[in-house]
Amino acid sequence: LITWPLVDALFCTMGLAPESGAAMAVLAALALGALSVPIEFIVERRRWWPAAAALVVSLSCLAMAVSETRYSDLHPKPANVLYVLDADAAKASWAVRVNRPDAWFTQFLGSVPKRGRPPALVPPWSSIDGVPGFLSADAPVVSLPAPKAVLVSALPTAGGRNVTIGAMPAREGDELSVWINGVPALDISVDGIQVSGAFTRRGPDDTSWTLNYMNAPAAGATITMTLKGSGPLTVGVVERSFGLPDIPGVVLAPRPASLMPVQDGDLTIVRRTYAF
């Protein structure tokens, strides 16, 4: 009970990197080793009653906690609201990731929300149901500036081409994500720094990967790739900014004390897609 949450924390913070995998293995071994003494007592039929009494007490406490714990103003439920704008299709959506939506979410989701993420929130290698717990509904379209991607150069190489792309946020300081899809990348550099092997590959054939640029400058990022083959390259640029946009004619009820934003909080997300 003490050690195992550390394993989960390592996975959440570091993923399945080799270093975190080794650390998780050591912690898991320590957690299992802690069970050796009580298991020995039980197997040898010695002093089993303290373990049995502890089990009964633990299960009773767990049952009481599950039945009595409720979200309240003192213990608010964590939930964020996303405004997602597909700049290609000029379509907007509200999205909330919550198991049981409170009445406050009705102003976003309506009475019959759709399950799954809005399409503009889904990378090419995923599906709308890839992340469980999302509810969504159509939202008014607000004219928001969108991030951009431009083709700086494209030079043929033996078996492919060398492509340089510029990705810029609409507003300095936002988080900018670049979704690359369609052609295997043999070599990648961002702003002149080679990152091959450090970027996150998303496809089994290495035709998809993503770059997340926190606190992106106005100039954005310059991405140079050596591509295998001459197939079309799809580039999605996604910009995330804190807070929800002002929607003309729409007044949103303030968040009640029983609900609280977590992590990044409410976000406005704008996506545009290019093909090079």
N, C-alpha and C positions, 0 to 999 in steps of 0.2 A: 504493500500500500504506500510505502514511503518512496521506494525506488522507482517503481514502474511509471509514475507520472513524469519523471525525468526523461524516460525513453520517449514518451509522446512529445515532450517539449523539444527534444533534439530533432525529432522528425519534422515538427512544425517549423522550426527555425532554420534547419540546415538541409532538409530533404534527405534524399538517399545518396548523398555524396559519400565517397569512400571513407573519409574521416568520421562522418557522423555514423556510418554503418558500423565501424569498429567500436565507437563509443557506445552505441546502442547495444552491441553484443556484450560488451563488458558489463554494462548496467543490468542487462537481462540475466546474465550469469550470476551477478550478485543477488538479484531479486530471487532467483530460484534457489540459490545457496541458503538464503535466509529461511527457507522452508524445511531445511534438512532436519533440524531439531524437532519441530512438532510432528513431522512425518514419521520420524523414528519412534517417538512416543506412541503414535497411533498404531503403527505397524506391530510394535512389540507388545501392544495391549497394556501399556503402562501409563497411568495418569491420563487416561483419555478424557476423563470428565471435565478437566479445566478447558480443554479445547472445545468440547461439546457445549459447555456453558457459554464460552466466548462466542461460538457460532450462533447460538440462540439469541444472545444479547445483540450481536451485530445485525442479524436478520430483523430483529424487532425494531432496532433503531433505524435501519434502512426503510422498513415499511412505514414507520412514523414520519420519516423525513419526506418520503415520496407522497404520502397522503396529506401532509399538513403544509408543505412548502407551496407558497403562492407568490406570483409577482405582485408587487405593490409599489406605492410611491417610495417606500424605503428600500425595496428590492426590485428595481425596474427591469423590464425585459429588454435585452439588447436587440435592436433591429434598425437597419438602414434602409433608406429609400433611394432608388436610382432613377434618374431621368436619362433615358437612352435615345439618342437621335441618330438615325440612319441618314446621313447627308446624301447618300446616293439615291435613295428612294424617297427622300423627304417624308419620312415616317418616324414618329416618336412613340415611345412606350414608357410606362412606369414599371418598375420591377422592385420586388421586395423578397428577401429571403427570410421566411418566417414559417414556422410550422402551423401555428394557429393565429391568423391575423385578428387583431383587435378592431374595434369599431372605428378607430381613428384611420385605419388603412383603407376604409371604404371610399374615402374621397379620392384615392389613387386607383384602387383596384376595382371599384364598383361592387355589385352584389355577386357577380359570377366571374371571378378572375380566371385567366388562362394559366395552366401549369407549364412550367419550364421557363427558360430565359428568353428574352427577346432575341430575334435572329441577329440584330446588330451587335449584340453582346457576345456572340458565339464565334470563336475562331474557326477557320476552315477545317481544322482537324478534330473538332469536337461536335457535339450535338446539343440541341436545346435542353435535353434531359441529362446532359453530361454532369451537371452539378445539381444534386437533389435539393428540394425545398424552396425553389423559386416560384413565385406567383407574379403574373404580369398582366397589364391591360394597356389599351391604346391611350395615348396622351396627346394633348394639343401640340402642334408643331410650332416651335419657336425658331426664329431665324437666328441661329448661332453660328459664329465663325468656326470653320472646320480646319483640322490639321491638313497639311499638304505633303505630298511626295512628288519629287521631280526627278526626271532622268537626266543626270549630269553627263554621263558618257556611257557608251556601249561599244566595246572593241572586240572583234572576233579573236578567238584563240583556238588552239588545236583541240578539237572536240567540244568546244563550247564558246563562251564569251566572258569578258570581264566587264562587269557592270558597276557603275557608281551611281548611288541614289542619295538625294538629299531629303530628309524627313524633318519637317518643321511644325511646331505647335502653333495654334492660333494665338495663344497667350503665354508669355514667358512665365516660367515657374510651375506650369502644370506637369502632370505625369504623362509622358508620351510612350505609347507602345507601338512597335512596328511588327506586323505579322507578315512573314515571308512564306510563300507557298507556291508549289508547282514545279520547281526545278532543284535538283540536288546542288548544294553549295560545297565546293571543295575547299574554299578558303574565304574567310570573312575578316574584315577590319572595320572598326568604328572610329572615326576621327583619327585615322592613321595608326591606331593601336590594334594589332592583330588579336583576335579573340577566338580563333578557331579552336574548338574543343571546350571553350568556356561557355558558349551560348547554349541555350536549351533547345535540343532537337525535339520536334513534336511528331514527326512521322516515322513509321518503321523503315521507310526507304530514304530517310533524311531529306525529304523534299519540303519539310516545313520546320520553321524555327521562329523564335520570337525574341525581340529586344525590348526591355523595359528601361526607359530613361527617366529617372526621377529628377524633379526640379529642372526640367529641360530649359535651356536657354532659348532666346528668340531665334538664334541661328539654327537650332536643332542639331541634328547629327548627320554626318556624312558616312554612308555605308558603302563599302567596296566589296564586291563578291566575285569570286571566280566560279562560274556556273558550268555545270556539266550538261551539255546539250543546248539546243536552241529553242526549246519550248517556251510558251508564254510564262512570264513571271507575274504573280499576283502579289501586290503589296497593299496591305491594309494598315492605315494609320488611325490610332485610337487615342483620343485625348481625354484625360480625366481631370476634372477640376472640383474643388470642394464646394459643397452647397448645391441647392437646387436653383434653377433659373427663375427669373420673374416672368410669369405668364400673364399677358394682358387679359383682364377680365376674369381672372381666376384668383380667388382668395383662399389660401390653404389654412385650415385650422391649426393652431400651434400644437406641437407635440406635447401630450400629457406627461405628467411626472412619472407615470408608471412605465414609460417607454424611454429608452436612452439610445443615442447613437454609439457605435463602437468602432474601433480601429480608424479607418479613413472617414467614417461618418457618411452623411448623405453626399452623393456624388452626381455631377452632370457629366455624361459620357457622350462624346461625339465621334462617330466613325465615318471614314471615307475610304474607298477602295480604288486602286489604280492597277492597270495592267501594262507591263512594259515588255 
